Amino acid sequence: MTLPARRRGPIVLHITAAGAALLAGALQLPAQQPAIASGPSASSAQPATPAAATPAAANKTQAKSGAVTAEQVEKSAESYSLGLMWGEQLRNTGVAPDAVSAARVAQGVRDGITGKVAVSDKDRENIRALATSGSDANHRAAAKFLAENAKKPGIVTTASGLQYQELKAGSGESPKASDSVVVNYRGTLLDGTEFDSSYRRGQPATFEVDHVIPGWTEALQLMKPGAKWKLFIPPQLAYDLRSRPPIPPGSMLLFEVELLSLKPAPPATPPASANPPPAGKAASVPASALPKSTGKAPVNPPDSPNSPSPATLPPASK
C-alpha cells in the first residue's frame, strides 16, 4: 500500500520552495507508504474567492472606481491562488484552522517579501511547533481511543499495541511474511472519513505481506483465509508522521480486512556454483549423499525407492 506523490508543475514547486521554506525545514514527509484512493475534496475547506479575483466582480469594481486595471485583477487572482495553496499545505500537515491567524500570516508575507524583517531562530521554533501541533493532537486522540477500546469485549491487543476484533473466522494456514495475499478492505480515520476502499474500486487488492504498513503485516500473519477482522492500528504501526493526504500526520487508522486467499512465495533458487564442473565431466557427489550398500543382490526393478542401484553394490566375490 503506497501513497503516490502528488503531481505539481515546476512553477508551483518553485513557489512552494520559496514561500514555504520554514515549513519545508520543519516537516519530513518521505514518499514511501500503502496505494490509497484520494480522500474527500478539499473544496469544502476553501474560503470563498475574493470579489476582486473573479472577472465579474472586478468589472463591477472597475465600473465604480475606474481604478482597477487588468494587471491588478490578475495579481489579485494569483495572490489568492498562492494563499490557497499554502493554506491547503498547512491543512495537509495537520494544522487546524484555528491555530493560524490569517492577518498575521499576511503581515509576515508582507514583511518577508519586502525584506523588512529577516527570519530568526525564534521564528523557526514557532514554525516547528506549528508543524507538529496537528500530529501531537492526533497522537493524543489515538492513545485515548486505544485505551478505551481495549476494555471492550472481543478486542485483542498484541504486544506491539495493535488491536483487532474478529468479525468472521477463517480456516487453513496463516500467511507468512513472504507470501502474497488477496484481500478486500476499507480504511477510515477516527472521525469516520473513508480514505481507501477496495470495495469502492470493485476489485480486491493483491500484495506481499511484508510490503505494507507494520500493522497490516502483523495482522495478516495472524489471520486465516476466509477471515474478516477489524483492525485498530496505532500511528507508530501505520504512517505516523510520514503520511500523505488525505491521511493527516500522526493518525491512527481503522480497517476492515477480509483475507480472501494467499499464495505462498516461490522457493528460492539456489545460487549457481562459482566453479562449475568442466564440460563432459559430471559434478562430484558427496559420499554421504550416496545410498549405502546392503550387501544383497540388487532387485530389478527396485522394490522400493530407496533400494540401492547396482553401481553402489560391492563386486561379487569370486
N, C-alpha and C positions, 0 to 999 in steps of 0.2 A: 504494500500500500504506500504509494508515494504521491506527494503533492507536487504537481507541476508548477514551475515558476511562472509568474505572470509575464506576458509579453508587453514590453513597453518600447516606444520608439526612442531613438537616440537623443532627440531633443528633450523629451521628458526625463530621461535618465540624467542628462546634464543638469537640468534644472533641479532635480531632486538632490543631486550631489552637492550643488552649490547652496541651495536654500535650506537643506535639512542636514547640514554637516554635523551638527551637535547630536541629532538623533542617530545618525549613522555610527558615531563613535560609541554610543551607549547601548545599541541593540546588536545582538549577534544572532542571525537567523540563517543557519545552514539550509541548503536546498533539499537534502535527502529526507524523505518521510513516507504513509500509505498513500494509492491513487484514489482521489475522492472527488465527488461531484461538487460543483460550486454551490455555495450557500445562498441564503436569502439575499435579495437585491439590496444594494446599498442606497438605492434611491429614497427609501423611506427615511434615511437619516440625513439626507441632504437638505440644506436650507433652501428657501425659495430664492430663485435667481433675482439679483437686484434689478430694479427697473431699468437702470442705465445699461445693463448687459443685454437687454432684448431690443431688437430693432424698433418694434412698435413704441416701446416706452421711450427710447432715445429720440424718436421723431417727435413725440409729444413734448418732451423736454426742450428740444431744439425749437419747436414752434413757439413755446412760451418765452424763452430767453434769447434764442437766436445765437447762443454762445457755444453750443455743443457741436463739436466737429466729428467727422467720421473717424479721425485718429483717436479722439477721446473715447468714442464708443468702443473702438477696437481694444484700446488699453483697458477699459473697464471690463470687457468680456474676458480678456486674457488674465487680468488680475484675479477675477473671480475664479477662473478655472485653476489658477495656481493655488489659491487658498483652498479650493475644494479638494484638490489633490493632496495637499498637506493634511487637511482635516481627515481625509479617508485613511491616510497612512497612520495618523495618530490613533484612529479608531481601530485599525487592524492590529496595532500593537497593544491593544487592551486599555488605552487611555479613555477614561469616562468623560462624557461631555462636560460635567460639572467640575472636572479637575483643571480646566483651562479657561482663562479669561480671554475672550476674543479681542477685547480692547487692548489688553496688554500684549497680545501676540502682534497686533497691528503696530503698536508702538515699537516693539522690538524689531520688527521688519523695517520700519522707517529708520530707526537709529542704526541698524546694521547696514542697510543699503546705502545710506548717506555717509557712513564712516564716522558718525558722531560718537559711537561707543564701540569698544572692542570687547570681544568675548573673554570673560575672566574664568579663573578656576571655579569660582563660586557658581557661575552660570552653568558650567559643565556638571557640577554636582546637582544643581537643580534639574537639569535635563535627565541625568541618570535616575534621580528619584522619580521623576515623571514617567520615565520609560518603564520602570519596574512596578509602578503603582498598580497597574492592571493585573499583572501576573501574581503579585502578592495577594491581592484580593481574591483571585481565583484559587490560589493555594489554600487560603483560609476557608473558602467555601467548600473545597474538596475535602479537607480534613474534617470539617463539621459534618458533612453529608456521610462520609465513610464511617465515622464514629457512631452515628445514629443508625445507619443502615446495617452495621454489623450485629445489632441487637435483634433484628427482625428474624422470624422463623424462616428456615430454608436458605439463609445466606451463609456461605462458606468463605472464610478469609484465609488465604495462604500466607506462608512465611514472608513473601515479598510484599504483601499488602494488597494483592489482587483479591477482589471479591467476585463471587459468581453465584448464580441461582440456577439450578437445573429445572428447565421447563418441560423437557421431554428426554427420556433415557435413550441411549443408543446401545449398540452391541458390536462385538468384534474387537479388533486390535486398535489401540490408540495410535495416532500418527507419531512418527519420530521427527526430530528437528530437520532432518534431511529430506523428508517426504514432501510431496505436493498434495494439496487438498483442494477440493471443490466445495465452496461454501456460499450460502446466501446470508446476507447480513444487513443490518440497519444501524446507523450510528447517530447518536444525538448528544447534545450538550446538556448540562444540568437544567437549563431552562426549557428543555424540550425541543430546541431547534435541531432539526434534522440536517446533518451536513453531508451524509453519504448513504447510499442505499443501493444494493444490487437488485432489490425488488423493484425499485423505481426504474432501473435500467432494463429490467426484464430479462436479465441474464446472470447466472451465478458467476462468481469470481474464482479464478484458479491461481494459486501462488504457492511458493515454498514456505514451509512452516517457519523457518528461521530467517525469512526475508521481510518480516512485518514488525510492528512495534512489540516490545517485550511482553506486554500484557496479553497480546494475541498468541505469541509463541508459547507462553506458559500454558494458557488455557487450552489451546488446541491439543497439546500433548496429554491433557487430562480427559479430553472428550473421546467419545467413540462414534463411529459412523451412525448417522440417524439421530444423533443427539441435538437438542436445541437448548442453548444456555443464554442467560442474560449476564453480561459482564459489566462490572463496575471497575474501571481502570483508573488508578491514581495518576496524577500528572507525570510522576517520575517513570511510570511504566508506559506512558503514551508519548506525546511530542514535547510536553513541558514548554520550555522557552524556545524550542526550535520549530514551533508550529507555524503554519502559513494560513492566511484567510481561507475559509471562514472560521477556522478554529482559533480563538483567542489564546495568547500565550498563558501557560500555567493551568490550562483547563483539564479537568478530569473528563473522561469520556464514557458514555454508556452505549453498549452494543447488545443487540440480539443477534446471535450467531447460530446458524444451522449447518452442521457438518454433514454434507451430502455424501462424500466419498473421499477416499485417499488413494494415492498412487505411490508405492514405495520408490525410493530413489534407485536408479540403476546401479548395479555393482561396479565398484571402482575398477578400472582397467589397470592390471599390474604394469609397472614400468618396464620398458624394453631393456634387455640386458645390455650393459655397457660393452661387453666383449662377446658378441655372438659367435657361435662355432663356425669354423671355416666351411666354405661350400663343400658339399659332399660328405661332411662328417657330422654325425648325429651328436646332439648335446649330451654330455655325460649326466648320468642319473646317480644321485647319492645312494650308497649301498643300503642305507636304512630305509629307502623308499621301495626297494625291490622286494617281491614276495619271498618268503622263506621256504626252503625245501622241506618236504615232509618225509623224504626218503622212500616214498612209494612211487610205483609206476604211474605215469600220468593217465588220466581218463580223457577220452576224446569222444564226444565233446566234453568240456569240463562239467563236473557235477555241481559246481557252484561258482559264482563269480569270483570267489577267492581261491579257486584251485590253481596250483602252480602251473606255469607253462613249461613245455619240455626244455626250454633253454635254461631254466633255473634248476633243473634236476642234476644231480651228480652223475657222471658216466657209469654205466653198469659194470660191475666187476667181472673180469674175465675168469 
